[in-house]
Amino acid sequence: MSFFPIKDSSGTTQLVVNRKCDSAAHLARLSDVPVESTVLIEGEVRARPETARRTSATGDMEVEVDNFILLNPADRNLPFFPSDEHSLVNEELRAQFRHLDLRRSSLTNNIKKRSIVSRIIRDTLHDEGFLEVETPLLLKSSPEGAREFLVPTRVGGSPHACQRPLFYSLPQSPQQPKQLLICSGAIDKYFQIAKCFRDEDGRKDRQPEFTQIDLEMAYVSWGQAHTPHTDNWRIGGHEVRAVVESLIRNIWQRVEGTFLPHSFPVMTYAEAMTSYGSDKPDTRFPLKIVDVSSVLPDQHRTCLQSLGDTLEALIIRPSDSQPLLRANDYKLDDPRADRIGITQDNELRWLCECNAVSFDIPLTVEHHAAVNKVLGISPGDTVWISRRRSALEGGSTALGRIRIQLAEIAQELGDYVPSSPQFLWVTEFPLFTRADPDKDFLARGRWSSTHHPFTAPMWQDIEAMYAGHIDQVRGQHYDLVLNGVEIGGGSVRVHDAAMQDYIFSQVLQLSDSEKATFDHLLHALKCGAPPHGGIALGFDRLMSILCKAPTIRDVIAFPKTGAGTDPLFKSPGAVSLDVLQQYGIQSFGSL
């Protein structure tokens, strides 16, 4: 008897060849068939012995071969053999031959699971009364935030005329089309599994083209004082929240067999940044940042306040931080955080020795004793201490980054095993920012929108916005976070044309030409647009978590590299000067 594995889209099945049968000579040639070849097998399907059965889809059966036909032999010198998943070649080579790499069972299963989840999404949203509508991919460039991909076109005029070349832009999201759909009154609930594009610098785990689950709803609440709310959700859009939580519960129940809570906890941006040092906190481990400024003597606290600074700390105690102790011994890197080991020698002077803060009047032994008592600090503890601006901005603080490094190292060491999935809503972000380097190329020193320029302010902060206190305005923006990863973001939109015009003109200070790219939206708002809001969930990121994949590239059939290139299709690529000339474009290299 001889045994051979054969793989198809259902899994791997064992073939059994009887060397003593009449066709034994022909069947013996099966041994000579190159690995990865395509063959047609004829034979009898039978149950495997119970002791030999596997848990895979085809693991409880085998095929006794009567005949085989070699349909297409594989090259014996393939770049690599995907059937050998224990000896993976480097990712660059696998990306170059992605069609071969997709034969790996792990990738095949990921693609199947992605299809299953997309079906669940469509079924759930259809049951909720949503309509699936496709929106354009060829639009006009507009200053919404990220860099766009531009597509030259010959449409609209002769390239030989004295005019600049014309370009479409690929959408960063279907934001404007979906709002216009709702403004039209034809649709109250829209969704789309949409392709989106951003021409960002190469990043470790981002794609220049990506897929999002896009939703928009009419007649969402606006978070006024009379609107009932529970937990910490003090903004509008609770209708969007309910739909998303129902969708996520269905996905996790049907794909993972996990029953999630009826509603997810809510945390404000201020609480997330203050307690966890991140606007997307991983709440699976309880280590929190503590405010040191508030327990300092009055004169020292007043000194920090006058400078607009806050002193905060992470305290690693052997008594309650056991999983993090070995990780804490590693060299962690953040120049804005000091690491201080508390001993009997420095217990009553450690604040005077740290680089994060220095006072004209040193803290006394009595001051240190009081601080230690309030914070519960004793010899054997480690204190990570950092000084930051009191006004919160950006997405993380120094101690927030240290906190994540500790957890990641502890997980690699096997000391920390994350708990079940932890979903979290983060709300009340600053509506405008000057702390987003990704938007500096458009802002050029002006305020930019933290989310996008169509997000509504919280009703409590509308007066502050019109009074020019831009840094005090919070938005009706909500992010959905899973295990410290942002998997979606949305907001209640501005539906009042005058308010939207004020944001464009007075807050963001758009030029006339920049503002003109939104004229159609302003007009739609003037046509009696209903209050509306929505969200976009990152489908690729969601699938990477469901598949427990180390990178989102493993859940996309044909992904780009971290640098945004495609070694399989050799894109992006140069085009000839003749083609460029058809679009009225001249290469700098030809000047």
N, C-alpha and C positions, 0 to 999 in steps of 0.2 A: 504494500500500500504506500502511496505517496500523497502528500498534502501540499496544497498551494492556496495562498490567499488571493481572492479577487475582490476588487473594490468598485462599487458604483455609487450613485448619489445616495443610496439608502444606507451604506456602510460596507463593512468588510465581511465577506462570506468565505467559509472554508470549502475548498474543492477536494474531493477524495478520488484518487485514481487507483483502480485495481490493476496491478501489473500482470495479473494472470487471466484477464479477460481476453476475448477474441480480438479486440482492437488495441491490444496492449502496445503494439509496435507504433501505431499512430499516436496514441496518447502519450507515449514516452517523449515525443517531440515537444510536448508542453514544457518540458524542462528547458528547452532551448529558446523559448520565446523571450525576447528582451523585456526586462522590467519596464512597466508603464505602457505596454502595448495594449491595443484594443482587441478583445477577443469575444467571440460568440460561443457560449457554452450550452451544450445540450446534455441533459442528464436527469436524474431522479432527485427531487428534494426530499430530504428526510430529517427527522429530529436528531439532534446530537445527543450523545449520552449525557445524563444529568450532571455528571461530574465534570464534563467538558464544556458546559454551557457558559456563555458570557452575558453580561448585562446590556450589550449593545443591541441595536435594532434587529440585526440579523444573527445575533450570537447564539441563538438556540436551535439553529438549523445548519445543515451542510448539504452539498450537492455531490452525488456520486456521478462522475463524468462518464458519458457514453461517447461524446464526440466534441470536437472544438474546431472552430474556424478562426484563423488569424485574420482579422479585418484590416488592421493597420499596425505594422511593427513600429515600435519606438526606436529612435536612434540609440545605439548602445553607449554613446558618449554624451549623454545629457549633461547640462551644466551642474545639475544636482538631482537627487532622487527624493521627491517630496514624501514618499512612503516611509523614509527614515526620519521620523520626527525627533529622534533622540540625538541626532547629529546634524543640527541645523547649520546651514551655511550662513554667511553674513547677510544682513538685511539688504544691503545694496545689490547683491547678486539676485536675491529673491525678488526685489522690486523690478529688476531688469527683465526677469522672466516670470512676471506675475501670473500669467496663464498657467504656468507649471506649479507655482507656489499655491494656487487656489485648490490644488488637489489634496493639500494637507487636510486632515479631518477636522482640525481645530478651526481653520478658516471656513471650510464648508459648513460646519455647524453654526458658525457665527452668521453667515449669510442666510442660512435657513431661519435662524431665530429672528433675524432682522425682518424677514418677510412675515413671520408670524406676528411680530409686534406691530408692524404697519397695518396688518389686517385688524388687530384688536383696536388700534387707534381709530381706524375708519368706522368700524362697527359701533364703538362707544360713542363717537361724536355724531354719527347719523342717528343713533337712538336718542341723543340729547337735542335733536332738531337742527343740527348744523348742516349747511350745504357746502360741498367741496367745490371750490371755484379756482380755476387756474388764472394767474395774473401774469402780465408781460415780463419777459426777460430782457427785452431791449427797451431801455428807458433813457431819460436825459440825466446828465450829471447834476447832482445837487449836494450842498454842503451839510450832510447829515452826520458825519463823524469820521468813519474809517475811509481809507483810500479805496477808490473804485477801480475796477477793470474797465478800460475803454475799448470800444469796438469801432474801428473806422468804417465808414460806409460811403458808397457812391450815390446813395439816395438823397434827393433834395437839391441837386445842382450839379453843374459840370465842374469837374476837378480842374479844368483849364481856365475857368473864370477866375477873376481876381478876388478870391474869397478864401477864408481859412477852411481847412478840412473839417468835415462834420463827423461827429462821433456819437454813438450810443454809449450808455454805461450799463454794465450788468448790475442788478440790484444787490445791495448789501442785505436787504430784507424786502419783503413785499409791503413795507410800512405804508407808503402813500396809496398804492392801489387798494389795499384792504380797507383803509379808512374811507376812501372814496366810495367803495362798495357800500359801507354802512351809511355814509352820508346820503347815498342815493335813495335810501329807503326801500330798495328792492330786496334787501337781504338783512335779516336781523342777527343771524349767526353764521359766520364764515369760518371755514378752515381749509388748510392746504398743507400737504407735505411738500415743502418748497425747497428748491435749490437756491442757494445764496452765494454771494461772491465777495471777498474782501482781499484787496491787494496789500497784504500786510507783510512786514519783514519776516524772514524765516523764524519760526518758533518751534519749540520741541514737539508739541503735540497739537498743532493747529493745521487746518487745511484751507487753501485759498478758495476752494469750492466746498460747501458743506450743506447739510440738509437740516431743516428745522420744521418742527410741528407748529404751524402758525394758526392762531385763533384771533378772532375779533367778534365782539358782541355789542349790540345796541342796547340802550337803556340800562346801563350799569349805574350803580349808586356812585355818588360823588363824595361820600364820607362826611356829610354835614352832621352837625351836633345831634339832630333828631334821628339820625340813622342808627338803628340798633347794632351793636357790635359786641362780640365776645372776645375772650383772651386779649391779645395785644394788638389786634387788627383795627387801627383807628383811621384807616383811609377808605376810599371807595373801592369798587371792583370786587366786592365779596362774591358776586356772581361768577366772575372768572375763577376765583379761588376754588369755589365749589366744583366747577367743571373739571379743573385740572386735578384736584384731589381725587375725584371719582375716576378719572382716566388713569392716574398713576396706581390707584388701588387695583383697578381691573388688570393692568399690565402685570403687577407684582403677584397677584393672586393666580393668574392663569399661566404665567411663565415660570415663576419662582415657587408657587405654592405657598406664598407668604401673605398673611392677612395683616394689612397695615391699619393703623388707627383711622377713625372716621375723619378726623381733622388733624392737620400738622401744626406743631407749635409755631409761634410767631415771635420774632425778635426785632427790635428796631436797629437800624444801622449804628446808632450811638451805643447801644448796649453791646452789639456784636464787636465793635471796635474797642470798646473800653474793657470788656471782660475777656475777649478772645484774641484781640489784636488782628482781626480779619473781618472783611465784609462778607465772607462765606465761611463761617466757622464750622469746624468739625467738632460736634458736640458729643462724639462717642467716648471721649476721655475727658474727665471733669476738671483738669487743671485750668485754673482761671488766673487772670492777671489781677493784681490788687493795687489799689491807689495808695501810694506812699505819701503823697503830698498832704492828704487830708489828716494824717496822723502826726505830722511834723509840728513843732512848736509854732506859735502864731507868727513870730517874726520871720521864720524860715519859709513858712507857707505863703506869707504875704510877698516875700521876695520873689518866689517862683511865679505867683499870680501876676505880679507887676511886669514880668517878662513874657507872660502869655504861655508859660510852660507847665508841664505836669511831670511828676516823678512817679514811676510805676514799677512793679516788680513781679516776677514769677518766683515762687518759693517751692523748691524741691525738698520735701521732707522724707526721710527714710520711713517714717511711720505711715504715711498715706500716699506715697508716690513710688511704691516698690517697683512697678513695671518700668519706670523711667530711670532707675538709678544707674544701671550700666550705660545707658545712652547718655546720661549726664556727664559721664567721664570722657566722652569723645570731644574732640575739638570742634565746637560749633562756631559758625562764622557769621557774625553781623557786627560791623564796627560801631553800631550805635548802642550796643548792649554790653554791660560789664558782668562778668561772672565772679562772684565772691563766695568762697567757702567759709562758713561761720565756724570759728573755733573758740575755745575758752579764752585765747589770747586777744582776739579781735572782736569778741561778742559785743563789747561796749564802745567800739570806735569804728565799726565797719563802714558806716555812712561817710565818715571823714576820709576814708581811704579809696573810695570809688571815684572813677574818672567822670562819671555821668553828671555829677553835680559838685559844686564847691560854693561854700558860703563864706561871707566876710567874717561872720561870727560862727566858729565851729560848734557843732552839737556837743553838749556835755555828756558825761557818763549817765547822768540822770535822764537826759533826753533819749539816749539810746535804749536805756532800760524800759522807758515808757513805750517807745516805738516797738521794741521786741515783744513786749507783752501784748500789745494790740494786734500785731501781725502774727503772733505765735512763733517767733523765730528763736531757735536755740542751737547750741553747738551740734554740728553734724549736718545741719541744713545747708543747702546751696541757694543763694539768692542771685537771680538774674535781674539786673536793674537797668532802667533806661529812662532817659529824659526826652520827651517829645513835646510838640506844640499842643496846647490844650484844645485848640480848634481842630476837630477831627477832619481828615481829608484823605483821599486815596483809598486803596484797598487793603493795606496791611500796615502794621507797626513792627518795630524791631523785635519786640517780645512776642508778637504774633508769629513771626517767622521762626524764632527760636522754639516756640511751642510746637510748631509743625515738624521742625527738624528732630526734636526729641522723640515725637511719636513715630516718625518714619524710621529712625535708627532702632528704636525699641521693637518695632514690628519686624525689621530685618533680623534682629538678634533673636526673635522668637519670644521676647519677654512680654510683648503686648499683642493681644489678639483682638482686633476690632469687633465690636458687638454687631447686632443686627442693624439693618439700614436705618439711618437717622435723617429724616426729611425735616426741613426747616424753612420757613418763610422769613426773609429779611425785608423790612419795609422802612419807609421814611428816610430815604437817602437824600443827601443834599441835591436840590434840583439843578444847580449849576456848579461848575468846578473850574479851577485853574490848575488842578493837580493831576491831569491825565496826559502823559507825554504822547500817547497815541493820537491825540487830537490837536497837538500844538501846531502841526503843519497847516491846519485850517484856522485855528483860533488866533494865532499870531498876537498873543498878549490879551486877547479879549476873553470874556467868559465863554465857556462852551457848556453844552448840556451834558449832565452826567449820564443820562440814558439817551434820549434824543429830544429834539426841540419841540415835539408834540406832546410831551408829558405834562400833565396838569399839576399845579401846585396844590399842596394841602390847603383846605379852605381856611385854616387858622393862620396861614402865612401869606394870604393874598395881599393884605394891606402892607406887609413888609416888602413884598415884591414891588408894588406900585410906589412905595416910599423910597426905593433904591437900596434897601438893605438886602442885597442879593445873596450874601453869604449866610443869611438867616433863613432862607426859603427852603423848605423840604418839599419833596415831590411825592405824588401818589404813584410811586414806583415800587414794584415788588419783585424780588428775586426768589427763585426756588433753589434751595441748596440741598445736596445729598452727600453726606459723609465728607463735607468740606469742599465739594465741587459744585460750582454753579451749573445747573442743568437747564435753567430757563430764566427769562426776565420779561417783565411786561409792565403796563401802567394803565391808569385811567388817562384818557387823552383830553386835550383842550378842545372843547367843542364850540367855544365862543370866539368868533372871528376877531373881535376887537382885542381880546386877551392874547390870542395867537399872534396878531400883528404887533402888539406891544413887546412880546417876547422876542420876536424876530428883530424889531427895529431898535428897541431901547435897551434890552438886556444883552442879547447876543451881538447887537450892533452890526447886523448884516448889511453889506453894501446893496445898492439898488439892484445890481445884477444878480447877487446871491439871493436876495429876497424874491426876485422875479421867478426863480425856479419853483417857488411854492404858490404862485398866483392861483393856479387851479384849485389847490387845497383851500386857500382862503375863500375863494368864491363858493366852494362847496359848503363850507361852514356857514356862509351867509344865506344859504338856501334852506335853512331850518334843519341843520344836522342834529340828530339826537345825541344825548350823552353816550359815549362809547368808550370801550377799553378792550384790551386784549393781552396776549402773551405769546412768546415764541420759546419753545423748548428745543434744546439742542439734541436732535435725534442721534447723531453720531456719538456724542458724549454719553447719552442715556444708554445706548447699546453697548458701549465699551464697559460700562459698569455692570449691565446685565450679563454680559459675556465674560466678565472678569478678565478682560483683555488688557495687556500692559499699555497699549496705545490704540487710539481711535483708527489708525491705519488697518488694524486687524478686523475691523467690522465694516470696512468699505471695500467693495469689490475691486475697484481700480483707484487707489488713493495716490496722492502726491507725496513726495518726501517732505521732511521737515523744512527744507529750503524752498518748497513749492514747485519742484520739478517732477517730471514723470519719465523715469528711465525706460519704461516700456514703449510709450508712444513718442519718446524723444521730444517732449514739449516742456517749456515753450521753445520755439525754434525760429530762426531767421527766415525772412521771405525775400524774394528777389527785388531788386530796385525797380524792375518793370511793374511788379505788383504794387509796390508802394506808390509809384507814380499814378496808378489808376485811382488812388484815393487822395491824390494831391499831397502826399507825404514825401519828404526828402530826408534821407538818412544823413546824420552828421558826418558819417564816415565818407560820404560822397562829395562833401563840400570842398 
